[in-house]
Amino acid sequence: MKQKTSGKKINGWKWLCLLIIALNIAFVGVITSRLVQVREPETKKIVETTKKSVKIGTFTTTKEQLNDTVVTYLKPYQKKGMTYKLYAASTQILFEGTYTLLGYEIPLYVYFQPNRLENGAVQLEVTSFSVGTLPLPEEQVLKYIKSSYNLPEIIQVEPKESAITINVQELDNSEGVYLEATSLNLVNDNISFDIYKKTNK
C-alpha cells in the first residue's frame, strides 16, 4: 500500500512568473529614477558671475623707480611755499616738509613703516618724527600735515591712528586701471603690485 505525501506540490511556473514580474518592476523603477534624477546635486545652474574687475598683470619695482613715480604723481599737488616729499628710504618711508610756527619754517621729518592692508592699500604707520626741537605729539603733527598740505584724494591721513593710508586701489583714471599692493619689502628692494582693470569701464 502506498503512503500519501503530506507536503504540498510546489508550483514552479507560479514562482517563475512572480520572479519575472518582480524583475520587470525593479527594471522600470531603475529607469524611472534615472530619468527623474537631477544630474547636478541641488539643481546647480550655470550662472555667469559678473566680476567688477579682472587682474591683468603684476609689476615689481625698486625704491628708486618708485620714488621717481611718486615725485611725478605728486608734482601737481605742490603749493608755493608748501612743498613736500614722500619717498622710500633704505628701510622706511619718509615724509619731508616744513612746519610753520609764528612765521618761522621748521624742518619736518616723519618716518613711516609701510604695511599692506587686506584690501590692497598701503598703510604708513608713524615710527618717529622730527620737528626741530619742538616736543609735539604724533597726532598734532599728522593733523598739521592733513590741514596744511595739498594731498591727493587717495592719501588719507589718520591722526588718531598715527598713520597715513594710501588707497592705491582707488586710483581714478579713464582706463579704469588700479593697483593692489602685494609686497612692500624695502630692505630687499622688492616692491610689487597687482594690476586690475574695472570691467564696467
TIDREN-690338 format. One record per atom (N, C-alpha, C): residue in one letter; z, x, y; residue number from 1; chain. Coordinates in Angstrom, 2 decimals, decimal comma. Layout:
# residues N
SITE   type        up      east     north   seq   mol
SITE      A         Z         X         Y   NUM     A
...
***
This chain:
# residues 201
SITE   type        up      east     north   seq   mol
SITE      M      0,00      0,83     -1,18     1     A
SITE      M      0,00      0,00      0,00     1     A
SITE      M      0,00      0,87      1,25     1     A
SITE      K     -0,88      0,59      2,27     2     A
SITE      K     -0,99      1,43      3,47     2     A
SITE      K      0,06      1,05      4,49     2     A
SITE      Q      0,66      2,10      5,13     3     A
SITE      Q      1,65      1,86      6,17     3     A
SITE      Q      0,95      1,70      7,52     3     A
SITE      K      1,46      0,76      8,36     4     A
SITE      K      0,88      0,50      9,68     4     A
SITE      K      1,39      1,53     10,67     4     A
SITE      T      0,52      2,03     11,51     5     A
SITE      T      0,93      2,98     12,56     5     A
SITE      T      1,54      2,20     13,70     5     A
SITE      S      2,71      2,65     14,17     6     A
SITE      S      3,42      1,94     15,22     6     A
SITE      S      2,86      2,22     16,61     6     A
SITE      G      2,18      3,39     16,87     7     A
SITE      G      1,66      3,76     18,21     7     A
SITE      G      0,41      3,00     18,55     7     A
SITE      K      0,21      2,73     19,87     8     A
SITE      K     -0,99      2,05     20,33     8     A
SITE      K     -2,16      3,01     20,37     8     A
SITE      K     -3,32      2,53     20,15     9     A
SITE      K     -4,52      3,36     20,18     9     A
SITE      K     -4,90      3,70     21,62     9     A
SITE      I     -5,11      4,99     21,92    10     A
SITE      I     -5,43      5,44     23,27    10     A
SITE      I     -6,89      5,14     23,57    10     A
SITE      N     -7,13      4,48     24,72    11     A
SITE      N     -8,48      4,14     25,14    11     A
SITE      N     -9,01      5,28     26,02    11     A
SITE      G     -9,81      6,18     25,47    12     A
SITE      G    -10,31      7,35     26,18    12     A
SITE      G    -11,24      7,01     27,32    12     A
SITE      W    -12,08      5,97     27,11    13     A
SITE      W    -13,03      5,59     28,16    13     A
SITE      W    -12,31      5,09     29,41    13     A
SITE      K    -11,18      4,41     29,20    14     A
SITE      K    -10,42      3,88     30,33    14     A
SITE      K     -9,91      5,01     31,21    14     A
SITE      W     -9,30      6,03     30,60    15     A
SITE      W     -8,75      7,17     31,35    15     A
SITE      W     -9,84      8,01     32,00    15     A
SITE      L    -10,96      8,14     31,29    16     A
SITE      L    -12,09      8,88     31,86    16     A
SITE      L    -12,62      8,19     33,10    16     A
SITE      C    -12,69      6,86     33,05    17     A
SITE      C    -13,16      6,09     34,19    17     A
SITE      C    -12,21      6,23     35,38    17     A
SITE      L    -10,89      6,16     35,08    18     A
SITE      L     -9,90      6,32     36,15    18     A
SITE      L     -9,97      7,72     36,78    18     A
SITE      L    -10,21      8,74     35,94    19     A
SITE      L    -10,32     10,12     36,44    19     A
SITE      L    -11,52     10,27     37,37    19     A
SITE      I    -12,65      9,65     37,00    20     A
SITE      I    -13,85      9,73     37,83    20     A
SITE      I    -13,63      9,04     39,17    20     A
SITE      I    -12,96      7,86     39,14    21     A
SITE      I    -12,66      7,14     40,38    21     A
SITE      I    -11,76      7,98     41,28    21     A
SITE      A    -10,73      8,63     40,68    22     A
SITE      A     -9,80      9,45     41,46    22     A
SITE      A    -10,53     10,63     42,10    22     A
SITE      L    -11,44     11,25     41,34    23     A
SITE      L    -12,21     12,39     41,88    23     A
SITE      L    -13,10     11,95     43,04    23     A
SITE      N    -13,70     10,76     42,91    24     A
SITE      N    -14,54     10,23     43,99    24     A
SITE      N    -13,74      9,97     45,26    24     A
SITE      I    -12,54      9,38     45,08    25     A
SITE      I    -11,68      9,10     46,23    25     A
SITE      I    -11,27     10,40     46,91    25     A
SITE      A    -10,90     11,41     46,11    26     A
SITE      A    -10,50     12,71     46,67    26     A
SITE      A    -11,66     13,35     47,41    26     A
SITE      F    -12,88     13,26     46,84    27     A
SITE      F    -14,06     13,85     47,47    27     A
SITE      F    -14,34     13,19     48,82    27     A
SITE      V    -14,30     11,84     48,82    28     A
SITE      V    -14,53     11,09     50,05    28     A
SITE      V    -13,46     11,44     51,09    28     A
SITE      G    -12,21     11,59     50,65    29     A
SITE      G    -11,12     11,95     51,57    29     A
SITE      G    -11,32     13,30     52,22    29     A
SITE      V    -11,76     14,30     51,42    30     A
SITE      V    -12,01     15,64     51,96    30     A
SITE      V    -13,14     15,61     52,97    30     A
SITE      I    -14,23     14,93     52,64    31     A
SITE      I    -15,38     14,85     53,55    31     A
SITE      I    -14,98     14,16     54,86    31     A
SITE      T    -14,22     13,06     54,74    32     A
SITE      T    -13,81     12,32     55,93    32     A
SITE      T    -12,92     13,17     56,83    32     A
SITE      S    -11,96     13,90     56,21    33     A
SITE      S    -11,06     14,74     57,01    33     A
SITE      S    -11,81     15,86     57,70    33     A
SITE      R    -12,85     16,40     57,05    34     A
SITE      R    -13,64     17,47     57,68    34     A
SITE      R    -14,47     16,94     58,84    34     A
SITE      L    -14,92     15,69     58,72    35     A
SITE      L    -15,75     15,11     59,78    35     A
SITE      L    -14,93     14,80     61,03    35     A
SITE      V    -13,70     14,34     60,84    36     A
SITE      V    -12,89     13,95     62,00    36     A
SITE      V    -12,03     15,09     62,52    36     A
SITE      Q    -11,99     16,20     61,80    37     A
SITE      Q    -11,15     17,33     62,22    37     A
SITE      Q    -11,73     17,98     63,47    37     A
SITE      V    -10,84     18,30     64,46    38     A
SITE      V    -11,24     18,98     65,68    38     A
SITE      V    -11,45     20,45     65,36    38     A
SITE      R    -12,61     20,98     65,75    39     A
SITE      R    -12,94     22,35     65,41    39     A
SITE      R    -11,98     23,34     66,07    39     A
SITE      E    -11,61     23,10     67,31    40     A
SITE      E    -10,67     23,97     68,01    40     A
SITE      E     -9,34     23,25     68,12    40     A
SITE      P     -8,22     23,96     67,88    41     A
SITE      P     -6,91     23,31     67,98    41     A
SITE      P     -6,64     22,77     69,38    41     A
SITE      E     -5,96     21,63     69,42    42     A
SITE      E     -5,57     20,97     70,66    42     A
SITE      E     -6,78     20,62     71,54    42     A
SITE      T     -7,89     20,34     70,89    43     A
SITE      T     -9,11     19,93     71,59    43     A
SITE      T     -9,42     20,84     72,76    43     A
SITE      K     -9,60     22,13     72,46    44     A
SITE      K     -9,90     23,09     73,52    44     A
SITE      K    -11,28     22,83     74,09    44     A
SITE      K    -11,37     22,83     75,37    45     A
SITE      K    -12,64     22,65     76,05    45     A
SITE      K    -12,97     23,92     76,81    45     A
SITE      I    -14,23     24,20     76,90    46     A
SITE      I    -14,67     25,36     77,66    46     A
SITE      I    -14,65     25,00     79,14    46     A
SITE      V    -13,71     25,60     79,85    47     A
SITE      V    -13,55     25,33     81,27    47     A
SITE      V    -13,89     26,58     82,06    47     A
SITE      E    -14,76     26,45     82,99    48     A
SITE      E    -15,12     27,58     83,84    48     A
SITE      E    -14,02     27,78     84,88    48     A
SITE      T    -13,35     28,93     84,78    49     A
SITE      T    -12,29     29,23     85,74    49     A
SITE      T    -12,91     29,83     87,00    49     A
SITE      T    -12,53     29,28     88,11    50     A
SITE      T    -13,05     29,76     89,39    50     A
SITE      T    -12,13     30,83     89,94    50     A
SITE      K    -12,57     32,06     89,93    51     A
SITE      K    -11,77     33,16     90,46    51     A
SITE      K    -12,01     33,30     91,96    51     A
SITE      K    -10,91     33,55     92,67    52     A
SITE      K    -11,02     33,70     94,12    52     A
SITE      K    -11,66     35,02     94,50    52     A
SITE      S    -11,52     36,01     93,63    53     A
SITE      S    -12,11     37,32     93,90    53     A
SITE      S    -12,38     38,05     92,60    53     A
SITE      V    -13,25     39,04     92,67    54     A
SITE      V    -13,58     39,85     91,49    54     A
SITE      V    -13,43     41,33     91,84    54     A
SITE      K    -12,99     42,09     90,88    55     A
SITE      K    -12,85     43,53     91,07    55     A
SITE      K    -14,23     44,17     90,98    55     A
SITE      I    -14,57     44,95     91,99    56     A
SITE      I    -15,91     45,56     92,00    56     A
SITE      I    -15,86     47,08     91,89    56     A
SITE      G    -14,65     47,64     91,89    57     A
SITE      G    -14,57     49,10     91,74    57     A
SITE      G    -13,20     49,65     92,06    57     A
SITE      T    -13,10     50,96     91,97    58     A
SITE      T    -11,87     51,69     92,27    58     A
SITE      T    -12,25     52,97     92,99    58     A
SITE      F    -11,46     53,37     93,97    59     A
SITE      F    -11,73     54,67     94,58    59     A
SITE      F    -10,43     55,46     94,74    59     A
SITE      T    -10,56     56,76     94,59    60     A
SITE      T     -9,43     57,68     94,72    60     A
SITE      T     -9,71     58,59     95,90    60     A
SITE      T     -8,68     58,85     96,69    61     A
SITE      T     -8,85     59,68     97,88    61     A
SITE      T     -7,74     60,71     97,98    61     A
SITE      T     -7,90     61,62     98,91    62     A
SITE      T     -6,87     62,64     99,17    62     A
SITE      T     -6,16     62,29    100,48    62     A
SITE      K     -5,07     62,98    100,75    63     A
SITE      K     -4,35     62,74    102,01    63     A
SITE      K     -5,25     63,01    103,21    63     A
SITE      E     -6,03     64,08    103,14    64     A
SITE      E     -6,90     64,44    104,27    64     A
SITE      E     -7,94     63,36    104,53    64     A
SITE      Q     -8,57     62,88    103,46    65     A
SITE      Q     -9,57     61,82    103,61    65     A
SITE      Q     -8,93     60,52    104,10    65     A
SITE      L     -7,74     60,23    103,58    66     A
SITE      L     -7,04     59,02    104,01    66     A
SITE      L     -6,68     59,08    105,49    66     A
SITE      N     -6,22     60,25    105,93    67     A
SITE      N     -5,86     60,42    107,34    67     A
SITE      N     -7,07     60,23    108,26    67     A
SITE      D     -8,20     60,76    107,86    68     A
SITE      D     -9,42     60,59    108,66    68     A
SITE      D     -9,79     59,10    108,77    68     A
SITE      T     -9,64     58,39    107,66    69     A
SITE      T     -9,95     56,95    107,65    69     A
SITE      T     -9,00     56,18    108,55    69     A
SITE      V     -7,70     56,51    108,48    70     A
SITE      V     -6,69     55,81    109,28    70     A
SITE      V     -6,91     56,06    110,77    70     A
SITE      V     -7,24     57,30    111,13    71     A
SITE      V     -7,50     57,62    112,54    71     A
SITE      V     -8,64     56,76    113,08    71     A
SITE      T     -9,70     56,66    112,30    72     A
SITE      T    -10,86     55,86    112,72    72     A
SITE      T    -10,50     54,38    112,83    72     A
SITE      Y     -9,71     53,90    111,86    73     A
SITE      Y     -9,34     52,49    111,85    73     A
SITE      Y     -8,42     52,12    113,01    73     A
SITE      L     -7,51     53,04    113,38    74     A
SITE      L     -6,53     52,76    114,43    74     A
SITE      L     -7,05     53,05    115,85    74     A
SITE      K     -8,20     53,67    115,96    75     A
SITE      K     -8,72     54,06    117,27    75     A
SITE      K     -8,81     52,89    118,25    75     A
SITE      P     -9,31     51,72    117,86    76     A
SITE      P     -9,40     50,61    118,82    76     A
SITE      P     -8,04     50,05    119,25    76     A
SITE      Y     -6,98     50,43    118,55    77     A
SITE      Y     -5,65     49,88    118,84    77     A
SITE      Y     -4,82     50,80    119,75    77     A
SITE      Q     -5,39     51,89    120,16    78     A
SITE      Q     -4,67     52,81    121,04    78     A
SITE      Q     -4,72     52,29    122,49    78     A
SITE      K     -3,56     52,26    123,12    79     A
SITE      K     -3,49     51,84    124,53    79     A
SITE      K     -3,20     53,05    125,40    79     A
SITE      K     -3,72     53,01    126,61    80     A
SITE      K     -3,49     54,11    127,53    80     A
SITE      K     -1,99     54,27    127,79    80     A
SITE      G     -1,49     55,45    127,52    81     A
SITE      G     -0,08     55,74    127,72    81     A
SITE      G      0,79     55,34    126,55    81     A
SITE      M      0,20     54,65    125,55    82     A
SITE      M      0,99     54,23    124,36    82     A
SITE      M      0,20     54,51    123,09    82     A
SITE      T     -0,22     55,74    122,96    83     A
SITE      T     -0,96     56,13    121,76    83     A
SITE      T      0,03     56,50    120,65    83     A
SITE      Y     -0,45     56,42    119,43    84     A
SITE      Y      0,40     56,77    118,28    84     A
SITE      Y     -0,45     57,27    117,12    84     A
SITE      K      0,20     57,89    116,18    85     A
SITE      K     -0,46     58,38    114,97    85     A
SITE      K      0,31     57,88    113,75    85     A
SITE      L     -0,43     57,59    112,70    86     A
SITE      L      0,17     57,24    111,41    86     A
SITE      L     -0,62     58,01    110,36    86     A
SITE      Y      0,05     58,95    109,70    87     A
SITE      Y     -0,70     59,78    108,76    87     A
SITE      Y      0,19     60,24    107,59    87     A
SITE      A     -0,48     60,66    106,53    88     A
SITE      A      0,20     61,14    105,34    88     A
SITE      A      0,48     62,63    105,47    88     A
SITE      A      1,75     62,99    105,36    89     A
SITE      A      2,15     64,40    105,36    89     A
SITE      A      2,24     64,87    103,90    89     A
SITE      S      2,91     65,99    103,66    90     A
SITE      S      2,94     66,54    102,31    90     A
SITE      S      3,61     65,63    101,29    90     A
SITE      T      4,72     64,97    101,70    91     A
SITE      T      5,43     64,11    100,75    91     A
SITE      T      5,76     62,73    101,31    91     A
SITE      Q      5,52     62,50    102,61    92     A
SITE      Q      5,88     61,23    103,23    92     A
SITE      Q      4,80     60,79    104,22    92     A
SITE      I      4,93     59,54    104,68    93     A
SITE      I      4,07     59,02    105,73    93     A
SITE      I      4,81     59,17    107,05    93     A
SITE      L      4,12     59,63    108,08    94     A
SITE      L      4,76     59,90    109,36    94     A
SITE      L      4,14     59,06    110,47    94     A
SITE      F      5,00     58,39    111,24    95     A
SITE      F      4,59     57,70    112,46    95     A
SITE      F      5,01     58,58    113,62    95     A
SITE      E      4,05     58,87    114,50    96     A
SITE      E      4,32     59,77    115,63    96     A
SITE      E      3,92     59,09    116,94    96     A
SITE      G      4,88     58,95    117,86    97     A
SITE      G      4,60     58,33    119,15    97     A
SITE      G      5,62     58,78    120,18    97     A
SITE      T      5,88     57,93    121,15    98     A
SITE      T      6,89     58,25    122,16    98     A
SITE      T      7,78     57,03    122,39    98     A
SITE      Y      9,01     57,29    122,76    99     A
SITE      Y      9,99     56,25    123,07    99     A
SITE      Y     10,28     56,35    124,56    99     A
SITE      T      9,97     55,29    125,28   100     A
SITE      T     10,15     55,32    126,74   100     A
SITE      T     11,52     54,76    127,11   100     A
SITE      L     12,29     55,58    127,85   101     A
SITE      L     13,62     55,17    128,29   101     A
SITE      L     13,84     55,61    129,73   101     A
SITE      L     14,09     54,63    130,61   102     A
SITE      L     14,31     54,89    132,04   102     A
SITE      L     13,17     55,70    132,65   102     A
SITE      G     11,97     55,38    132,22   103     A
SITE      G     10,80     56,04    132,77   103     A
SITE      G     10,47     57,38    132,14   103     A
SITE      Y     11,29     57,81    131,20   104     A
SITE      Y     11,04     59,10    130,53   104     A
SITE      Y     10,49     58,84    129,12   104     A
SITE      E      9,53     59,67    128,74   105     A
SITE      E      8,96     59,56    127,39   105     A
SITE      E      9,63     60,57    126,47   105     A
SITE      I     10,19     60,07    125,39   106     A
SITE      I     10,89     60,91    124,42   106     A
SITE      I     10,08     60,92    123,13   106     A
SITE      P      9,84     62,08    122,54   107     A
SITE      P      9,08     62,13    121,28   107     A
SITE      P      9,75     61,28    120,19   107     A
SITE      L      8,92     60,51    119,49   108     A
SITE      L      9,41     59,63    118,43   108     A
SITE      L      8,72     59,98    117,12   108     A
SITE      Y      9,54     60,27    116,11   109     A
SITE      Y      9,01     60,57    114,77   109     A
SITE      Y      9,76     59,71    113,75   109     A
SITE      V      9,01     58,96    112,97   110     A
SITE      V      9,62     58,13    111,92   110     A
SITE      V      8,97     58,51    110,59   110     A
SITE      Y      9,82     58,85    109,61   111     A
SITE      Y      9,34     59,25    108,29   111     A
SITE      Y      9,51     58,10    107,29   111     A
SITE      F      8,48     57,88    106,49   112     A
SITE      F      8,49     56,76    105,54   112     A
SITE      F      8,18     57,25    104,12   112     A
SITE      Q      8,77     56,53    103,16   113     A
SITE      Q      8,42     56,73    101,75   113     A
SITE      Q      7,48     55,59    101,36   113     A
SITE      P      6,25     55,89    100,94   114     A
SITE      P      5,32     54,81    100,60   114     A
SITE      P      5,58     54,26     99,19   114     A
SITE      N      5,49     52,94     99,08   115     A
SITE      N      5,63     52,28     97,78   115     A
SITE      N      4,56     51,22     97,64   115     A
SITE      R      4,12     51,03     96,41   116     A
SITE      R      3,13     49,99     96,13   116     A
SITE      R      3,85     48,70     95,76   116     A
SITE      L      3,49     47,61     96,44   117     A
SITE      L      4,07     46,31     96,11   117     A
SITE      L      3,23     45,62     95,04   117     A
SITE      E      3,80     44,61     94,41   118     A
SITE      E      3,14     43,92     93,31   118     A
SITE      E      1,82     43,27     93,73   118     A
SITE      N      1,74     42,83     94,99   119     A
SITE      N      0,50     42,18     95,46   119     A
SITE      N     -0,55     43,17     95,94   119     A
SITE      G     -0,29     44,47     95,78   120     A
SITE      G     -1,26     45,49     96,17   120     A
SITE      G     -1,05     46,05     97,56   120     A
SITE      A     -0,08     45,49     98,29   121     A
SITE      A      0,21     46,00     99,64   121     A
SITE      A      0,95     47,34     99,55   121     A
SITE      V      0,99     48,04    100,68   122     A
SITE      V      1,70     49,32    100,77   122     A
SITE      V      2,93     49,11    101,65   122     A
SITE      Q      4,10     49,38    101,12   123     A
SITE      Q      5,31     49,27    101,92   123     A
SITE      Q      5,84     50,65    102,25   123     A
SITE      L      6,13     50,86    103,53   124     A
SITE      L      6,66     52,14    104,00   124     A
SITE      L      8,14     51,95    104,32   124     A
SITE      E      9,00     52,60    103,54   125     A
SITE      E     10,44     52,50    103,77   125     A
SITE      E     10,91     53,68    104,61   125     A
SITE      V     11,68     53,38    105,67   126     A
SITE      V     12,18     54,44    106,55   126     A
SITE      V     13,14     55,35    105,78   126     A
SITE      T     12,86     56,64    105,83   127     A
SITE      T     13,77     57,61    105,21   127     A
SITE      T     14,55     58,38    106,27   127     A
SITE      S     13,92     58,62    107,42   128     A
SITE      S     14,59     59,29    108,54   128     A
SITE      S     13,75     59,13    109,79   128     A
SITE      F     14,36     59,41    110,95   129     A
SITE      F     13,61     59,34    112,20   129     A
SITE      F     14,28     60,23    113,24   129     A
SITE      S     13,49     60,53    114,25   130     A
SITE      S     13,99     61,37    115,33   130     A
SITE      S     13,50     60,82    116,66   130     A
SITE      V     14,45     60,54    117,56   131     A
SITE      V     14,12     60,08    118,91   131     A
SITE      V     14,85     61,01    119,88   131     A
SITE      G     14,34     62,22    119,97   132     A
SITE      G     15,03     63,22    120,78   132     A
SITE      G     16,45     63,40    120,27   132     A
SITE      T     17,42     63,25    121,16   133     A
SITE      T     18,83     63,34    120,75   133     A
SITE      T     19,53     61,98    120,82   133     A
SITE      L     18,73     60,90    120,96   134     A
SITE      L     19,32     59,57    121,06   134     A
SITE      L     19,81     59,07    119,70   134     A
SITE      P     21,05     58,62    119,62   135     A
SITE      P     21,58     58,08    118,35   135     A
SITE      P     21,26     56,58    118,23   135     A
SITE      L     20,03     56,27    117,84   136     A
SITE      L     19,60     54,88    117,76   136     A
SITE      L     19,57     54,41    116,30   136     A
SITE      P     19,88     53,14    116,03   137     A
SITE      P     19,77     52,60    114,67   137     A
SITE      P     18,32     52,37    114,29   137     A
SITE      E     18,04     52,40    112,99   138     A
SITE      E     16,67     52,23    112,50   138     A
SITE      E     16,07     50,91    112,98   138     A
SITE      E     16,88     49,85    112,93   139     A
SITE      E     16,38     48,53    113,30   139     A
SITE      E     15,88     48,52    114,74   139     A
SITE      Q     16,58     49,17    115,63   140     A
SITE      Q     16,17     49,18    117,04   140     A
SITE      Q     14,88     49,97    117,23   140     A
SITE      V     14,75     51,07    116,50   141     A
SITE      V     13,54     51,88    116,59   141     A
SITE      V     12,33     51,09    116,12   141     A
SITE      L     12,47     50,36    115,00   142     A
SITE      L     11,35     49,58    114,48   142     A
SITE      L     11,03     48,40    115,40   142     A
SITE      K     12,04     47,81    116,01   143     A
SITE      K     11,81     46,74    116,98   143     A
SITE      K     11,00     47,25    118,16   143     A
SITE      Y     11,31     48,47    118,59   144     A
SITE      Y     10,58     49,08    119,70   144     A
SITE      Y      9,11     49,30    119,31   144     A
SITE      I      8,88     49,81    118,10   145     A
SITE      I      7,51     50,04    117,64   145     A
SITE      I      6,75     48,71    117,59   145     A
SITE      K      7,40     47,69    117,08   146     A
SITE      K      6,77     46,37    116,93   146     A
SITE      K      6,38     45,77    118,28   146     A
SITE      S      7,25     45,93    119,29   147     A
SITE      S      7,01     45,30    120,58   147     A
SITE      S      6,18     46,14    121,54   147     A
SITE      S      6,17     47,46    121,34   148     A
SITE      S      5,54     48,33    122,32   148     A
SITE      S      4,14     48,80    121,94   148     A
SITE      Y      3,85     48,88    120,64   149     A
SITE      Y      2,57     49,42    120,21   149     A
SITE      Y      1,63     48,32    119,74   149     A
SITE      N      0,35     48,54    120,00   150     A
SITE      N     -0,69     47,61    119,57   150     A
SITE      N     -1,07     47,94    118,12   150     A
SITE      L     -0,60     47,14    117,19   151     A
SITE      L     -0,82     47,41    115,77   151     A
SITE      L     -1,80     46,40    115,18   151     A
SITE      P     -2,57     46,80    114,18   152     A
SITE      P     -3,47     45,85    113,51   152     A
SITE      P     -2,67     44,71    112,86   152     A
SITE      E     -3,32     43,58    112,65   153     A
SITE      E     -2,64     42,41    112,08   153     A
SITE      E     -2,14     42,67    110,66   153     A
SITE      I     -2,78     43,58    109,95   154     A
SITE      I     -2,37     43,82    108,57   154     A
SITE      I     -1,10     44,66    108,49   154     A
SITE      I     -0,65     45,21    109,63   155     A
SITE      I      0,58     46,00    109,65   155     A
SITE      I      1,73     45,11    110,11   155     A
SITE      Q      2,68     44,92    109,23   156     A
SITE      Q      3,82     44,05    109,51   156     A
SITE      Q      5,09     44,90    109,60   156     A
SITE      V      5,69     44,93    110,79   157     A
SITE      V      6,93     45,69    110,99   157     A
SITE      V      8,13     44,80    110,67   157     A
SITE      E      9,01     45,29    109,82   158     A
SITE      E     10,18     44,51    109,37   158     A
SITE      E     11,45     45,28    109,71   158     A
SITE      P     11,95     45,13    110,95   159     A
SITE      P     13,12     45,91    111,39   159     A
SITE      P     14,35     45,73    110,51   159     A
SITE      K     14,65     44,50    110,09   160     A
SITE      K     15,85     44,26    109,30   160     A
SITE      K     15,79     44,91    107,92   160     A
SITE      E     14,58     45,06    107,39   161     A
SITE      E     14,41     45,70    106,08   161     A
SITE      E     14,19     47,21    106,20   161     A
SITE      S     14,15     47,71    107,44   162     A
SITE      S     13,86     49,13    107,70   162     A
SITE      S     12,57     49,55    107,01   162     A
SITE      A     11,54     48,74    107,20   163     A
SITE      A     10,28     49,02    106,51   163     A
SITE      A      9,10     48,49    107,32   163     A
SITE      I      7,93     49,03    106,98   164     A
SITE      I      6,66     48,55    107,51   164     A
SITE      I      5,76     48,24    106,32   164     A
SITE      T      5,16     47,06    106,30   165     A
SITE      T      4,27     46,69    105,21   165     A
SITE      T      2,83     46,69    105,71   165     A
SITE      I      1,98     47,40    104,99   166     A
SITE      I      0,55     47,44    105,33   166     A
SITE      I     -0,18     46,58    104,30   166     A
SITE      N     -0,62     45,42    104,72   167     A
SITE      N     -1,25     44,44    103,81   167     A
SITE      N     -2,74     44,73    103,66   167     A
SITE      V     -3,05     45,78    102,91   168     A
SITE      V     -4,46     46,15    102,72   168     A
SITE      V     -5,22     45,05    101,97   168     A
SITE      Q     -4,48     44,21    101,24   169     A
SITE      Q     -5,12     43,11    100,50   169     A
SITE      Q     -5,52     41,96    101,42   169     A
SITE      E     -5,17     42,06    102,70   170     A
SITE      E     -5,54     41,02    103,67   170     A
SITE      E     -6,56     41,51    104,68   170     A
SITE      L     -7,25     42,58    104,36   171     A
SITE      L     -8,31     43,08    105,24   171     A
SITE      L     -9,35     41,99    105,44   171     A
SITE      D     -9,74     41,79    106,68   172     A
SITE      D    -10,70     40,74    107,00   172     A
SITE      D    -12,00     41,37    107,47   172     A
SITE      N    -13,08     41,06    106,76   173     A
SITE      N    -14,40     41,58    107,14   173     A
SITE      N    -15,46     40,61    106,66   173     A
SITE      S    -16,65     40,76    107,19   174     A
SITE      S    -17,73     39,82    106,89   174     A
SITE      S    -18,17     39,88    105,43   174     A
SITE      E    -17,90     40,99    104,76   175     A
SITE      E    -18,31     41,13    103,37   175     A
SITE      E    -17,29     40,56    102,38   175     A
SITE      G    -16,09     40,23    102,89   176     A
SITE      G    -15,07     39,68    102,00   176     A
SITE      G    -14,49     40,71    101,05   176     A
SITE      V    -14,53     41,98    101,45   177     A
SITE      V    -14,02     43,05    100,60   177     A
SITE      V    -12,62     43,44    101,06   177     A
SITE      Y    -11,74     43,64    100,10   178     A
SITE      Y    -10,38     44,08    100,42   178     A
SITE      Y     -9,87     45,03     99,35   178     A
SITE      L     -8,70     45,61     99,59   179     A
SITE      L     -8,16     46,63     98,71   179     A
SITE      L     -6,81     46,22     98,14   179     A
SITE      E     -6,45     46,83     97,02   180     A
SITE      E     -5,10     46,73     96,47   180     A
SITE      E     -4,69     48,13     96,02   180     A
SITE      A     -3,57     48,59     96,53   181     A
SITE      A     -3,09     49,92     96,18   181     A
SITE      A     -2,72     50,00     94,70   181     A
SITE      T     -3,08     51,10     94,06   182     A
SITE      T     -2,72     51,30     92,65   182     A
SITE      T     -1,89     52,56     92,45   182     A
SITE      S     -2,11     53,59     93,28   183     A
SITE      S     -1,34     54,83     93,17   183     A
SITE      S     -1,15     55,44     94,56   183     A
SITE      L      0,10     55,86     94,85   184     A
SITE      L      0,41     56,46     96,16   184     A
SITE      L      1,20     57,75     95,94   184     A
SITE      N      0,62     58,65     95,18   185     A
SITE      N      1,28     59,91     94,84   185     A
SITE      N      0,86     60,99     95,85   185     A
SITE      L      1,67     61,15     96,89   186     A
SITE      L      1,34     62,12     97,93   186     A
SITE      L      1,53     63,55     97,46   186     A
SITE      V      2,52     63,77     96,61   187     A
SITE      V      2,82     65,12     96,14   187     A
SITE      V      1,63     65,70     95,38   187     A
SITE      N      1,05     64,91     94,48   188     A
SITE      N     -0,11     65,36     93,70   188     A
SITE      N     -1,44     65,03     94,36   188     A
SITE      D     -1,36     64,54     95,62   189     A
SITE      D     -2,58     64,22     96,38   189     A
SITE      D     -3,48     63,25     95,62   189     A
SITE      N     -2,84     62,23     95,03   190     A
SITE      N     -3,58     61,23     94,26   190     A
SITE      N     -3,28     59,84     94,82   190     A
SITE      I     -4,21     59,33     95,62   191     A
SITE      I     -4,05     58,03     96,26   191     A
SITE      I     -5,25     57,18     95,85   191     A
SITE      S     -4,98     56,04     95,23   192     A
SITE      S     -6,10     55,23     94,74   192     A
SITE      S     -5,91     53,75     95,04   192     A
SITE      F     -7,04     53,06     95,15   193     A
SITE      F     -7,06     51,64     95,45   193     A
SITE      F     -8,11     50,96     94,58   193     A
SITE      D     -7,83     49,72     94,19   194     A
SITE      D     -8,84     48,88     93,55   194     A
SITE      D     -9,58     48,13     94,66   194     A
SITE      I    -10,87     47,93     94,48   195     A
SITE      I    -11,70     47,23     95,48   195     A
SITE      I    -12,04     45,84     94,93   195     A
SITE      Y    -11,80     44,82     95,73   196     A
SITE      Y    -12,08     43,44     95,34   196     A
SITE      Y    -13,02     42,80     96,35   196     A
SITE      K    -13,78     41,83     95,85   197     A
SITE      K    -14,67     41,05     96,74   197     A
SITE      K    -14,36     39,57     96,55   197     A
SITE      K    -14,15     38,88     97,66   198     A
SITE      K    -13,89     37,45     97,60   198     A
SITE      K    -15,16     36,72     97,17   198     A
SITE      T    -15,03     35,79     96,27   199     A
SITE      T    -16,20     35,08     95,75   199     A
SITE      T    -16,70     33,98     96,66   199     A
SITE      N    -15,87     33,54     97,59   200     A
SITE      N    -16,28     32,46     98,50   200     A
SITE      N    -16,95     32,98     99,76   200     A
SITE      K    -17,22     34,29     99,80   201     A
SITE      K    -17,88     34,85    100,99   201     A
SITE      K    -19,38     34,85    100,79   201     A
***
